Amino acid sequence: MLENRSFDHMLGFLYPNKSGPGGQAFEGLTGSESNNDSTGKPVTVFQIDASGAGAYFMPGADPGEGYANTNVQLFGTGSEPNPPTPTMTGFVTSFAAAIPFDQRSGRSVESGTTPASIMGVFPPTALPVLSGLARGFAVCDHWYSSVPTETFPNRAFACASTSQGHMNDATSSFTVPSIFGLMTTHGVSWKIYGYDAEPLTRANFPDTMDAPEANFGKFADFQTDAAAGQLPAYSFLEPSWGSTGNSQHPNYDVALGESFILEVYQAVRNGPGWASTLLIITYDEHGGCYDHVPPPGGATPPDSTIGEFGFDFTRFGVRVPAVLVSPLISAGTIHRVPLGSTPLDHTSVLKTIETRWGLPALTARDAAAPDLGGVLTLTTPRTDDPLAGVSAPTSTGPNPAAGEVSHLLSAQAQLVSDLQVPLNRLTSAPLLPNQSTPADYANYIAARTDTWKTARAEGDAPIGAGPNPTS
């Protein structure tokens, strides 16, 4: 699960004329879609020239995300109208406000960025890895983020099928059972892999906090496990969270994310478990990037929790890229559920796990979600490689955000600082308020996490404070 890109922004031109292989319908772009700017002038979508300096840092600034900004992009106003019928016409005006806000906040803005930049779309040639996998296996053109807001609520839905009513990133720690605790209870293996650091997701849920060290690793461990045929039943992979990392969060380097996706695919494909593996590549939310498809209503609220800002959890979030990879998938598949049924969202991953291993649902949302098993239509695994000879692109031009402490790196540092250990173990430890650079934050996260691990192993830190995964 990568960061903050919409379907149109990454895959809108995957197939021309809204038609896929064999005449399959494809909900892509025609090239005529537009949004009006503040003067009422239409701004049309355009294909990003990947050869230009700074192309892989598009849209050039961090667009507005969160509930209010998403409302502006969907409805043209920060509050949800009644009825909440999205027009998808507020992306340019929202980005026009995001650019000066980023500048005033000390965030980077790529030179030449304008409100029209938000209508830039990567053509397939610019993203040969993601597009190659989407064409070579299956693309889901109606996969929605679970809630119309930012990162942590959507990642909570992806792991626990609820955000407990939370609709912004102020809350990153949840108190409900996750899919990981559920699998533990039922004897099904799992592992969370950070990229080059401790996984952020570990600190999000009590049952992951309480899990043993064997349930966590880094990407090098994933590569080793894949090569040895020792991947668990469910692997959850994170990108690197820094501003020079591979998460693809705007306005970081999209090309590095392409390299990451390629490495993941190669690790799985070259391992002995390839024939029985489903690789799911998706994004937590749209991050303010343009998409033309109105998110549907009819979502099942996960529980009875009253949502922040009056949100009732009956609307899905904006469409995000989703690519399904397996040798049991026919090339050129466009996978979607029947019209009028509950669409695919992040909880479809949970439903697929629950269906495969006979597990109960975590909440009403994943109970109502469709699973992904229907995409596996072949009985004999394919042996071809759609990415044979394909290499990841390389960005040109300086990374405008290179010196910034990213939002998620900062959030992870805060989560780590809340790990419970006695003060006598912190007498010489670094202090969070004293950190200022990305390297400072990375070192702090590593040192503070190691202190907690040691204290826990020696019986000097709380264990087992989380709720029972079956409760």
C-alpha positions as CSV (number, residue, x, y, z in Angstrom):
1,M,0.0,0.0,0.0
2,L,1.6,3.2,-1.3
3,E,0.6,6.8,-0.7
4,N,-1.8,9.4,-1.9
5,R,-2.4,9.0,-5.6
6,S,-5.7,8.8,-7.5
7,F,-6.6,6.3,-10.2
8,D,-6.8,8.8,-13.0
9,H,-3.5,10.4,-12.0
10,M,-1.6,7.1,-12.3
11,L,-3.7,4.9,-14.6
12,G,-6.3,7.0,-16.3
13,F,-4.7,6.6,-19.8
14,L,-3.9,2.9,-19.3
15,Y,-6.3,1.9,-22.1
16,P,-7.6,4.5,-24.7
17,N,-11.2,5.3,-25.5
18,K,-12.5,3.7,-22.3
19,S,-12.0,0.3,-23.8
20,G,-9.8,-2.5,-22.6
21,P,-8.7,-5.8,-24.2
22,G,-11.5,-7.8,-25.8
23,G,-13.9,-4.8,-25.6
24,Q,-14.0,-4.7,-21.8
25,A,-15.3,-1.5,-20.4
26,F,-12.6,0.6,-18.8
27,E,-13.4,3.7,-16.7
28,G,-10.4,5.8,-17.8
29,L,-9.9,9.2,-19.4
30,T,-10.8,10.4,-22.8
31,G,-8.5,13.5,-22.5
32,S,-11.4,15.9,-22.6
33,E,-12.1,15.9,-18.8
34,S,-11.6,19.3,-17.1
35,N,-12.1,21.4,-14.0
36,N,-12.7,25.1,-13.9
37,D,-10.1,27.4,-12.3
38,S,-11.0,30.4,-10.1
39,T,-12.0,32.5,-13.1
40,G,-14.3,29.9,-14.5
41,K,-11.9,28.9,-17.3
42,P,-11.8,25.1,-17.9
43,V,-8.5,23.3,-17.3
44,T,-8.2,20.1,-19.2
45,V,-6.4,17.0,-18.2
46,F,-3.0,16.5,-19.8
47,Q,-0.3,13.9,-20.0
48,I,2.8,14.5,-18.1
49,D,6.0,14.6,-20.2
50,A,8.2,12.1,-18.3
51,S,11.3,13.4,-20.1
52,G,11.0,16.8,-18.5
53,A,12.9,17.8,-15.4
54,G,10.8,17.4,-12.3
55,A,8.2,15.2,-14.1
56,Y,8.3,12.5,-11.4
57,F,7.7,15.1,-8.7
58,M,4.3,16.1,-10.2
59,P,1.9,17.6,-9.2
60,G,4.7,19.7,-7.8
61,A,3.2,20.5,-4.4
62,D,1.3,18.5,-1.7
63,P,-2.4,18.9,-2.6
64,G,-5.0,19.3,0.1
65,E,-6.1,16.1,1.7
66,G,-8.3,15.4,4.7
67,Y,-12.1,15.6,5.0
68,A,-12.7,19.3,4.3
69,N,-10.3,19.5,1.4
70,T,-11.7,16.3,-0.1
71,N,-15.1,17.8,0.1
72,V,-13.9,20.8,-1.8
73,Q,-12.5,18.6,-4.5
74,L,-15.7,16.5,-4.7
75,F,-18.4,19.1,-4.1
76,G,-16.8,22.6,-4.4
77,T,-17.4,23.3,-0.7
78,G,-15.7,22.2,2.5
79,S,-18.9,20.9,4.0
80,E,-20.8,17.8,2.8
81,P,-24.0,19.0,0.9
82,N,-27.4,17.3,1.2
83,P,-27.6,15.2,-0.8
84,P,-23.9,14.5,-1.1
85,T,-23.7,14.2,-4.9
86,P,-20.1,14.6,-6.1
87,T,-19.4,16.8,-9.1
88,M,-15.6,16.2,-9.1
89,T,-15.1,19.8,-10.1
90,G,-13.0,21.3,-7.3
91,F,-9.6,19.9,-7.8
92,V,-8.0,23.0,-9.5
93,T,-9.4,25.5,-7.1
94,S,-8.4,23.3,-4.1
95,F,-4.9,23.0,-5.5
96,A,-4.7,26.8,-6.1
97,A,-5.2,27.1,-2.3
98,A,-2.7,24.3,-1.5
99,I,0.3,25.8,-3.3
100,P,0.5,29.0,-1.2
101,F,-0.4,27.1,1.9
102,D,2.5,24.7,1.4
103,Q,4.8,27.7,0.8
104,R,3.7,29.4,4.0
105,S,4.1,26.2,5.9
106,G,7.7,25.8,4.8
107,R,6.9,22.8,2.5
108,S,8.5,22.5,-0.9
109,V,6.9,23.5,-4.1
110,E,8.4,22.6,-7.4
111,S,9.3,25.5,-9.6
112,G,6.7,26.2,-12.2
113,T,3.8,24.6,-10.3
114,T,0.5,26.1,-11.0
115,P,-3.1,25.2,-10.1
116,A,-3.4,23.5,-13.5
117,S,-0.6,21.1,-12.5
118,I,-3.2,19.0,-10.6
119,M,-4.7,18.0,-13.9
120,G,-1.5,16.3,-15.0
121,V,-1.7,12.5,-15.5
122,F,1.1,10.0,-16.0
123,P,0.8,8.2,-19.3
124,P,1.6,4.4,-19.3
125,T,5.0,5.0,-20.8
126,A,5.9,7.1,-17.8
127,L,5.0,4.3,-15.4
128,P,6.2,1.2,-17.2
129,V,6.1,-1.0,-14.0
130,L,2.7,-0.2,-12.6
131,S,1.2,0.0,-16.1
132,G,2.9,-3.1,-17.3
133,L,1.5,-5.1,-14.3
134,A,-1.9,-3.6,-14.8
135,R,-1.9,-4.7,-18.4
136,G,-0.1,-8.0,-17.9
137,F,-2.4,-9.1,-15.1
138,A,-5.5,-7.2,-13.7
139,V,-6.4,-3.6,-13.0
140,C,-9.4,-2.6,-10.8
141,D,-10.9,0.5,-12.2
142,H,-13.6,0.8,-9.5
143,W,-11.5,0.4,-6.3
144,Y,-12.2,3.2,-3.8
145,S,-10.5,4.3,-0.7
146,S,-12.6,3.4,2.3
147,V,-13.3,7.0,3.5
148,P,-13.1,10.4,1.9
149,T,-10.2,11.7,3.9
150,E,-6.5,11.2,4.6
151,T,-4.0,8.5,5.4
152,F,-4.5,7.0,8.9
153,P,-8.3,6.6,8.7
154,N,-7.8,4.8,5.4
155,R,-4.9,2.6,6.6
156,A,-7.0,1.8,9.7
157,F,-9.8,0.5,7.4
158,A,-7.2,-1.5,5.4
159,C,-6.0,-3.2,8.6
160,A,-9.0,-3.2,10.9
161,S,-12.1,-2.3,8.8
162,T,-12.8,0.8,10.9
163,S,-11.2,4.0,11.9
164,Q,-13.3,4.1,15.1
165,G,-15.0,7.3,13.9
166,H,-11.8,9.1,13.2
167,M,-11.5,11.2,10.0
168,N,-8.1,12.8,10.2
169,D,-4.5,12.0,10.9
170,A,-4.6,13.4,14.4
171,T,-5.3,9.9,15.5
172,S,-2.9,7.2,14.4
173,S,-3.3,4.7,17.2
174,F,-6.4,2.6,17.4
175,T,-7.8,0.3,20.1
176,V,-9.7,-2.3,18.0
177,P,-8.6,-5.8,16.8
178,S,-6.8,-5.8,13.5
179,I,-6.6,-8.4,10.8
180,F,-3.2,-9.4,12.2
181,G,-4.6,-10.2,15.7
182,L,-7.5,-12.0,14.1
183,M,-5.1,-14.2,12.1
184,T,-3.0,-14.9,15.2
185,T,-6.1,-16.0,17.1
186,H,-7.0,-18.5,14.3
187,G,-3.4,-19.7,13.8
188,V,-2.8,-18.1,10.4
189,S,0.6,-16.6,9.8
190,W,1.3,-13.0,9.0
191,K,4.2,-10.5,8.8
192,I,4.5,-6.7,8.4
193,Y,7.5,-5.5,6.5
194,G,8.8,-1.9,6.8
195,Y,11.1,-0.8,4.0
196,D,14.3,0.1,5.7
197,A,13.0,0.9,9.2
198,E,10.6,-0.5,11.8
199,P,7.1,-0.8,10.3
200,L,4.9,2.1,11.2
201,T,1.8,-0.1,11.2
202,R,3.2,-2.0,14.2
203,A,2.4,0.9,16.5
204,N,-1.2,1.4,15.2
205,F,-3.0,-1.5,17.0
206,P,-2.7,-3.2,20.3
207,D,-2.5,-6.7,18.8
208,T,0.4,-5.7,16.6
209,M,2.1,-4.0,19.5
210,D,1.8,-7.2,21.5
211,A,3.0,-9.5,18.7
212,P,6.4,-11.1,18.8
213,E,9.4,-9.9,16.8
214,A,9.0,-12.7,14.3
215,N,6.0,-11.0,12.9
216,F,8.0,-7.9,11.7
217,G,10.8,-7.3,9.3
218,K,12.2,-5.0,6.6
219,F,12.1,-5.3,2.9
220,A,15.4,-7.2,2.7
221,D,13.8,-9.7,5.0
222,F,10.8,-9.9,2.6
223,Q,13.1,-10.6,-0.3
224,T,14.9,-13.3,1.7
225,D,11.6,-14.9,2.8
226,A,10.2,-14.9,-0.7
227,A,13.3,-16.5,-2.1
228,A,13.2,-19.2,0.5
229,G,9.5,-19.9,0.0
230,Q,8.9,-18.8,3.6
231,L,6.5,-15.9,3.2
232,P,3.6,-16.0,5.6
233,A,0.0,-16.5,4.6
234,Y,-0.4,-12.6,4.6
235,S,2.4,-10.1,4.1
236,F,1.8,-6.4,4.5
237,L,4.5,-4.2,2.9
238,E,5.1,-0.5,3.7
239,P,7.2,1.9,1.6
240,S,9.8,4.2,3.2
241,W,8.2,7.2,4.7
242,G,10.8,9.9,4.3
243,S,10.6,12.7,1.7
244,T,13.4,11.0,-0.3
245,G,11.7,7.7,0.0
246,N,9.6,5.5,-2.3
247,S,6.1,6.0,-0.9
248,Q,5.1,8.2,-3.9
249,H,3.4,10.7,-1.6
250,P,3.1,14.1,-3.5
251,N,5.5,15.7,-4.2
252,Y,8.1,12.9,-3.6
253,D,9.8,10.8,-6.3
254,V,7.3,8.6,-8.2
255,A,10.1,6.9,-10.0
256,L,11.4,5.5,-6.7
257,G,8.0,4.0,-6.1
258,E,8.2,2.3,-9.5
259,S,11.5,0.8,-8.5
260,F,9.9,-0.5,-5.3
261,I,7.0,-2.1,-7.1
262,L,9.4,-3.8,-9.5
263,E,11.5,-5.1,-6.6
264,V,8.4,-6.5,-4.9
265,Y,7.1,-8.2,-8.0
266,Q,10.5,-9.7,-8.8
267,A,10.9,-11.0,-5.3
268,V,7.5,-12.8,-5.4
269,R,7.8,-13.9,-9.0
270,N,11.2,-15.4,-8.6
271,G,10.3,-17.3,-5.4
272,P,8.9,-20.8,-5.1
273,G,5.6,-19.5,-3.9
274,W,4.8,-17.6,-7.0
275,A,2.2,-20.0,-8.4
276,S,0.0,-19.6,-5.3
277,T,0.5,-15.9,-4.5
278,L,-1.7,-12.9,-5.1
279,L,0.1,-9.6,-5.0
280,I,-2.1,-6.6,-4.4
281,I,-0.7,-3.1,-5.2
282,T,-2.9,-0.2,-4.1
283,Y,-2.8,3.3,-2.4
284,D,-4.3,4.5,0.8
285,E,-6.1,7.5,-0.6
286,H,-6.1,10.0,-3.5
287,G,-4.1,12.7,-1.7
288,G,-5.9,15.5,-3.6
289,C,-4.9,14.2,-7.0
290,Y,-7.5,14.5,-9.8
291,D,-10.1,11.8,-10.5
292,H,-13.2,12.1,-12.6
293,V,-15.3,9.3,-11.2
294,P,-17.7,10.3,-8.3
295,P,-17.2,8.0,-5.3
296,P,-20.4,6.1,-4.6
297,G,-22.6,6.1,-1.6
298,G,-24.1,3.0,-0.1
299,A,-21.1,2.1,2.0
300,T,-21.8,0.0,5.1
301,P,-20.8,1.8,8.4
302,P,-18.3,-0.4,10.2
303,D,-19.9,0.0,13.6
304,S,-22.1,2.4,15.7
305,T,-19.3,4.9,16.4
306,I,-20.3,8.5,15.7
307,G,-17.9,9.9,13.1
308,E,-15.9,13.1,13.4
309,F,-17.3,16.1,11.6
310,G,-20.7,14.4,11.4
311,F,-19.5,11.8,8.8
312,D,-21.7,8.7,8.8
313,F,-19.4,6.3,6.9
314,T,-22.0,5.7,4.2
315,R,-19.8,7.2,1.4
316,F,-16.6,5.7,0.0
317,G,-13.5,7.8,-0.7
318,V,-12.0,8.7,-4.0
319,R,-10.8,6.0,-6.5
320,V,-7.3,4.8,-6.1
321,P,-5.0,2.6,-8.3
322,A,-5.4,-1.1,-7.6
323,V,-3.5,-3.8,-9.5
324,L,-3.8,-7.5,-8.9
325,V,-0.9,-9.7,-9.9
326,S,-0.9,-13.5,-10.0
327,P,-0.1,-16.2,-12.6
328,L,-3.7,-17.4,-12.1
329,I,-5.0,-14.1,-13.6
330,S,-5.5,-13.7,-17.4
331,A,-3.5,-10.9,-19.0
332,G,-5.5,-7.8,-19.7
333,T,-8.1,-8.4,-17.1
334,I,-10.2,-5.4,-15.9
335,H,-11.6,-6.6,-12.6
336,R,-14.7,-5.0,-11.1
337,V,-17.8,-6.2,-9.3
338,P,-21.3,-6.3,-10.9
339,L,-23.0,-2.9,-11.3
340,G,-25.2,-2.1,-8.3
341,S,-23.3,-4.2,-5.9
342,T,-20.9,-3.1,-3.1
343,P,-17.7,-1.8,-4.8
344,L,-14.2,-2.8,-4.1
345,D,-12.4,-0.9,-1.3
346,H,-9.5,-1.5,1.1
347,T,-11.7,-3.9,3.2
348,S,-11.9,-6.2,0.2
349,V,-8.4,-7.3,1.1
350,L,-9.6,-8.2,4.5
351,K,-12.6,-10.0,3.1
352,T,-10.3,-12.0,0.8
353,I,-8.2,-13.1,3.7
354,E,-11.3,-14.0,5.7
355,T,-12.8,-16.0,2.9
356,R,-9.6,-17.8,2.1
357,W,-8.9,-18.9,5.7
358,G,-12.5,-19.1,7.0
359,L,-12.1,-16.2,9.5
360,P,-15.0,-14.1,10.9
361,A,-15.4,-10.5,9.8
362,L,-13.9,-7.7,11.9
363,T,-16.7,-5.2,11.4
364,A,-19.9,-4.8,9.3
365,R,-17.8,-3.1,6.6
366,D,-15.6,-6.1,5.7
367,A,-18.6,-8.4,6.2
368,A,-20.3,-6.5,3.4
369,A,-17.2,-6.1,1.1
370,P,-16.7,-8.3,-2.0
371,D,-13.6,-10.5,-2.0
372,L,-11.0,-10.7,-4.8
373,G,-11.2,-14.4,-5.4
374,G,-13.1,-14.0,-8.7
375,V,-10.1,-12.5,-10.4
376,L,-8.3,-15.9,-10.2
377,T,-9.8,-17.5,-13.3
378,L,-7.0,-19.8,-14.5
379,T,-6.4,-23.3,-13.3
380,T,-2.9,-23.6,-14.6
381,P,-0.3,-20.9,-13.6
382,R,1.1,-18.8,-16.4
383,T,4.8,-18.9,-17.0
384,D,5.2,-15.7,-19.0
385,D,6.6,-12.5,-17.5
386,P,4.8,-9.3,-18.6
387,L,7.7,-7.2,-17.2
388,A,10.5,-9.1,-19.0
389,G,13.0,-6.4,-20.1
390,V,11.2,-3.6,-18.3
391,S,13.1,-1.4,-16.0
392,A,11.9,1.3,-13.6
393,P,12.2,5.0,-14.7
394,T,14.7,7.4,-13.2
395,S,13.7,10.9,-12.2
396,T,15.6,14.0,-13.4
397,G,15.9,17.2,-11.6
398,P,16.4,17.8,-7.8
399,N,13.9,16.5,-5.3
400,P,12.2,19.6,-4.1
401,A,11.3,18.0,-0.8
402,A,14.7,16.4,-0.1
403,G,15.3,18.3,3.2
404,E,11.8,18.1,4.7
405,V,10.7,15.9,7.5
406,S,7.7,14.1,6.0
407,H,4.3,14.1,7.7
408,L,4.4,10.3,8.1
409,L,8.0,10.2,9.4
410,S,6.9,12.8,12.0
411,A,3.8,10.7,12.8
412,Q,5.8,7.6,13.3
413,A,8.3,9.4,15.6
414,Q,5.3,10.5,17.7
415,L,4.0,7.0,17.9
416,V,7.4,5.7,18.9
417,S,7.7,8.4,21.5
418,D,4.5,7.1,23.1
419,L,5.9,3.5,23.6
420,Q,5.8,2.8,27.3
421,V,9.1,2.3,29.0
422,P,10.4,3.6,32.4
423,L,12.3,6.9,32.4
424,N,15.4,5.3,33.8
425,R,15.9,3.6,30.4
426,L,15.8,7.0,28.6
427,T,18.4,8.9,30.6
428,S,20.8,9.1,27.6
429,A,18.2,8.6,24.8
430,P,17.5,11.2,22.1
431,L,14.5,13.4,22.8
432,L,11.8,14.0,20.1
433,P,11.7,17.8,20.5
434,N,15.4,18.0,19.7
435,Q,15.1,16.3,16.3
436,S,15.0,18.5,13.2
437,T,16.3,16.7,10.0
438,P,15.0,13.6,8.3
439,A,18.1,11.8,9.4
440,D,17.5,12.9,13.0
441,Y,13.9,11.5,12.9
442,A,15.0,8.2,11.3
443,N,17.7,7.8,14.0
444,Y,15.3,8.7,16.8
445,I,12.7,6.1,15.6
446,A,15.4,3.4,15.4
447,A,16.9,4.2,18.8
448,R,13.6,4.7,20.7
449,T,12.2,1.5,19.2
450,D,15.2,-0.5,20.2
451,T,14.9,0.8,23.7
452,W,11.3,-0.3,23.9
453,K,12.1,-3.7,22.4
454,T,14.9,-4.3,25.0
455,A,12.7,-3.2,27.9
456,R,9.9,-5.5,26.7
457,A,12.2,-8.5,26.3
458,E,13.5,-7.9,29.8
459,G,10.0,-7.6,31.3
460,D,10.4,-3.9,32.0
461,A,7.6,-2.7,29.6
462,P,3.9,-3.4,29.5
463,I,2.7,-6.3,27.4
464,G,-0.8,-7.5,26.6
465,A,-2.6,-4.2,27.2
466,G,-4.6,-4.5,24.0
467,P,-8.1,-5.9,23.5
468,N,-8.7,-9.5,22.9
469,P,-8.6,-10.0,19.0
470,T,-11.8,-12.0,19.2
471,S,-13.7,-9.5,21.3
